[in-house]
């Protein structure tokens, strides 16, 4: 049976100055105290200089990304269990106690994740995030969820080391899903327990939320090389961008969340624009102007205004490539196929 002192808890931190104090306070006030508490400062400027009475700070000389920070914690862990909270998350007092109980009640599992709820739901962006970017699997405990969210979890240290830890190339997200997929592929089992509750302190507006949502889906594409060619970008239009739009739009339409529908309708437009910007930045390929003037006229005037707040600038390519027209044509075909209005 594992004991509280068998746990190292860590927080990956990068310039989240407003939310880190309540996060640390929530850890210190846990009903069971871990053997060790680490803050992994991933190159913040200025360096983290908060209270260090119960908290060991390990600082990276430069920002290397979320997966790298998690691996630093794993490298410095000497306990059989390692737990994690993100720096914009506040746990309930019995959060760690309930994760520990889950590990002790299921001796064959290699990790467990708790329920993360959105604390703020004041703006349209906040409310949309609470529905479409929920980081939990509901109100019932069960074995082998699709994956364990990175913001709120506990693992057997040796299980993570046996698969080489987190994929260091994943700087901002998807590192949690990738880790879970690797564990499953190696025969490990995971567990979801909604009794381990924590609260996400993120705030969003209607201008910011879709950019954050897009980040959930770009990392896997980067790993697969989808942003390195016109063919890869064209393939994402229907398979990813319109597929996600149709699923979310139908969900909100059926639930009569009418205030969400404009944001839903902008998903393929915003995702395609951000896909192209990322391809230009990371692979240095010439991308088409998106949306074109003719294409942009298909958006209602109010949605055009919101799009320009989300995507304030689209650059014209210095040269036109043969696949540019194909990209715009494919987007137009998807507008018709998915009955976009």
N, C-alpha and C positions, 0 to 999 in steps of 0.2 A: 504494500500500500504506500502510495506517495504521501509525503507530508509537505506542509507549506514551505519549509526550508529547502525542499528539493526543487524549488522553482526560482529561476531567474526571470524577472520581467524587464522588458526593455521598451523604449520609445524612440523610434527614428524621428529625428528633428531637423527641419531646415526652414529657418526664418518664420516659423509660425508663432510669433511672439505673443499674440493676443490670446491664444487658446492653450498654450503650454502650462500656464500657472494652474488653471482648474484641473487639467489632466494630471499633473504631478500631485496636486492635493488629493485627487480622487484615489490615486494609487496608495499614497501614504495612509489614507483613512480606511483601507480595506479591512474587512473583518478577520482575515488571516493575512499574515505578513510573509512575503516571499523571502527567500534566503538572500537575494541580491536584487538591486534595482539599478538599471543602466539607462542612461540617456545617450543616444548615438547622434552626436552633432555632425551632420553631413556637410560641413563647410559653411555654416551660417556666418553672416557678417552683420554685426560683430559676433564673435564667438559667444556661445551660451555662458552666462555668468550668474545664473540664479542660485538659489539655495542648494548646497551640495551635502547637507547634513546626512541625509539617508540615500543620496543619489550619486552614483559614480558617473562621471561624464567622460565619454570617449570621443575625441574630436578627430575628424578627417581633415587633412590640410586643404582639400578642395571638394566641391560638390561632385559626388560620383553617382548619385541616384538612389532610389528607394531600395532596390534589390541589394545593392552594395552595402547600404546601411544595415540591412537585415543580416547579411552575411557577416558583417563586423560583429554584430551581437552574438551570432552563432559561434564565431571564432573565439570569443571571450567568455563563453558560457562553460561553467564547470559543474553545473547541476544537471540531473537527469531530465528535467522539464524546462522548457523555455516558453514564456508567454509574451504576448505583444499587444500594445495599444498604440494607435496612431496619435500624433500630437494634437489633433483637434477632436479628441474623443474623451469623454468623461464617464467612468464606470460607476454603476451603483455599488453600494458598500459591500455587498456579498458577491460581486462579479467573479473575483478570483476564487472564492470558496466554491462557487457553483461549477466553475471550470475544473477545479481539482476534483470535485465529486464526480463529474462526468468521466474523468480519466480513471478514477478508482473503481467506478461502477462498470467499466467496460475495458477489461484488461487487454483485450485484443486490438483496441484502437491505437492509432499512432498520433492522433490529434483531435482537437475539438474546437468548435467555434461557437460564439454566442450571438445574441441578437443586438444589432445596432440600429437604433431608431433616430430619426431626425429631430433634433431639439427645436430648431426654428422652423416655423411654417407660416411666416408672416407675409411673404411675397408670393407672387405667382411662380417665380422660379423655385422658391423653397418647397411649395406644395407639389409642383411637378416633380421635383427631385425625390420627395418622400414616396411618390408612387412609382416612378420609372427608374429610380436609381437606389432603390431600397437595398441595404446591405444585410439582409437576413433572409431566412427561409420560412418565416411564418411563426405560428404559436405552438407548434407541436415538435417535440424532440424526435429525431429519427437518424438512422444509420446511413452513412454514405450520401451526403448531399452532393450536388453537382461539384461544388468546391467549397473550401473554407475561406471566408473573407479575411484579408490581411489585417484589417483594422482592429480585430477583436478575437484573439485565439490563444491556444496553448498546444504545444507539440512535445513529443518525446525527442529530446535533443539528438539522440543517436539515429533516429529515423531520418531527420533532416540531413545529418552528416552523411548518411549512407547513400543519399542521392546527389550529394555535392552541393546542397543548399539551394539558394535561389539563383535564377539565371541573371547574371550581372548586367546583361545588356538591357534589361527592362528597367528603365530609369524612373518612370512615373507611375506605372500601373501594370496590370496583367501578371505581375510576379506571383500573386497569390493563386490565381487560377492555374498558371503554369506549374507551380509547385504541387498543387493538389493533383493535377493530371499525371505528373511524374510519380507521385506516391501511389496513386491508384494503379498505374502501369506496372509498378514493382510489387503489387499484391498487398499494399497497406489498406487499412480501413480508417475512416474518419467519422466524426459524430457531430451533429448539430444539437445544441441545447439552448432553447430560448430563455431559460432561467438565468443565464449569464448575460445580464443586460447592461448596455452602455448607450451613450447618447452622442450623436455627431453634431459638432458645433459649427458646421459650415453654413455660410449664407450665400444665396444666389438671387439674381434678378432674371427677368425674362431675357435680358441681353447676354447674361453670362452662362446660363444653364446648358444651352446646347453645345457650347464649346467644351464644357466639362463632360457632357454625355459622349461627345465624339471621342474623347480621349480613352473612354472605356473600350473602344473598338479599333483604334489605330495601331496599338502595340502589336497585336497578333499579326496584323497585315505587314507591319515593318519586319517582323521576324520572318515572315514568309516571302519577303521581297516584292510585295505587291505595289510598292511605291517607286520601284526602279524602272518601270517601263509603261508605255502607253497601254499595252495590253492588260497589264495588271490593274491599272487605274480604271479602264473601261469595264473590266470584270467586276469591280467593286460597286459600280453604279446600281445594278439591279440586285445582285446577290446580297450586298450589305446595306447600302444606303436606302434604297426603296423598300427592301424587305423589312428593315427596322421601322421605317415610317408606317408601312401598312399595318404592322402588328400593333404598334402603339396607338395609332389613330383609331383602329377598330376597337381596341380595349377601352379607350376613353369615350368613344361614341356609344358603346354598349352600356357603359357606366354613367352616361349622361354628364360627363365632366366637360361641358361645352367650353369652359374657359381655357381648357388645355389644347383645344383643337388647332388653334393658329400655330402654336409652338410645334405640335405634331406635324403640321403640314410643311413647316420649314425644314424638317429634318433632312430630306434628300438634298435640298439646296445648300444648306450649311455644311453638311457632311462632304458633298462634292467639292465645294470651295476650299474647305480645309484639307481634303485629300490632295488637291492640286498644289496648294501652298506647301504642304509637307514634302511632296515629291520634288518640287523646285528647290526647296531648301536642302534636303538630305541627299538627293541623287543628282541635283544640278541639271535636270532635264527641262526643256522648254515645254510649258504647259499652256493650254488655250486660255483665253480670257473667259472667265466664268463668273456669273452668267453673261452671255452675250446680250447685247441691247435688245434684240428681238425676243430672246428667251426671257429676259427680265420683265418684259411687258406682260407676260402671262401671270405674274404675281399681282394680286390686288394691291392698291396703292398703300394701304396701311401695312401690309406685310412687306412691301418693298422698304418702307421706312425702318421696320424692325430688322430686316436682313442687313441693311447698311449700318445699323448700330452693332450688329454681331460681327459682320465682315466689313470693316470700314474701307478697305482698299483691295482692289483687284488689279493687278498689273497686266498690261498687254505684253504678249511675248515678243522678244526681239526678232524672232523668226518663226514662221509657221511650219509645223510638222504635219506629215501626212495623216496622222491619227487624230488631229485636233477636231476636224469636222465629224469624224466618226464618234468622238466623245460627245459632242453636242447633239448629234443625231440620236445616239443611244439614250441620252437623257430625255429627249423629246418623246421617243418611243415609250419610255417608261412612264412618262406623264399620262399618256393615253392608256397604256396597259393597266396601270394601277388606279385609273379613274381619279386622278388627282384634280382637286377643285380648289 
